[in-house]
Amino acid sequence: MKYAFVEENRRQYGVPALCEALQVSRSGYYAARQRGPSARLQRQVDLTARIRTIHQASRESYGLLGCTSSC
């Protein structure tokens, strides 16, 4: 999260200043840039895509269709 903030704002404020303000090491920031997305982020992206596909297949309806009072 902190590294993402540094990445988004590095051009405006510079990496050294941001790392110091957020109390993270510059080497940690640069190492994080080399890593790929985390397993959690990959699962989240996959799940979001599946939810969007299902939502579109249901003609973008929300909730249970045809549900009676016993739902």
N, C-alpha and C positions, 0 to 999 in steps of 0.2 A: 504494500500500500504506500509506504513512504517512498520506495524506489519509483513507483509509478508517478507520484507527485513530482519527484525530481526530474523524471523524463519529460513530463508535460511542461515544466517550467524552466528547463535548463538554459534555453536560449535567452530568456529574459533576465534571469538572475545569476546564472552560472552554477556549475556543478559544485565547486568548493563551498560557496556560500550556502546553497541549499542543504548540502550534506551536514555542514556545521550546524545550521539552524534546526535540522531534524535529528541531530545527534546520531547520524549513521556514517559509516566509513565510506570514503570514495571507492576503495577497493571492493567493498561489498556491493555498491551501486553498479560498478562496471562488471562485476561477476554476474549480477542479476540480469544485466542486459544480454549476456551471452547465453543464459539458460533459456530453454523453451518454456512454453506455458506449463503451469503446474498441472498435476493430474486432476486436482479439484476444478480448476478452471476449464480443462478439457471436458470433464463430465458436465459441468454447468452449461457449456456451449452446446454439447450434444443434446442435453435434456431440453434446452430452450428451442432447439431446432425441431425436436420431436413434438413438443407442445404446439408449436406454430403449425406444423403439418397436420396434426389432429384437429386443431381449431379450424383450419381452412377446410379440411375434409368435412367438418360438421356444419359447413356453410356459416362459419364464424358465430355459431350459437354459444351461449354461455349457460352452464348448469345442466341439469338433467332434463332431457326431452321426454315427454310422455310419462312423467313421474306422477304417481297417484299419491294419495295422502299417506300410504304405507311406506313411502321412501324415507 
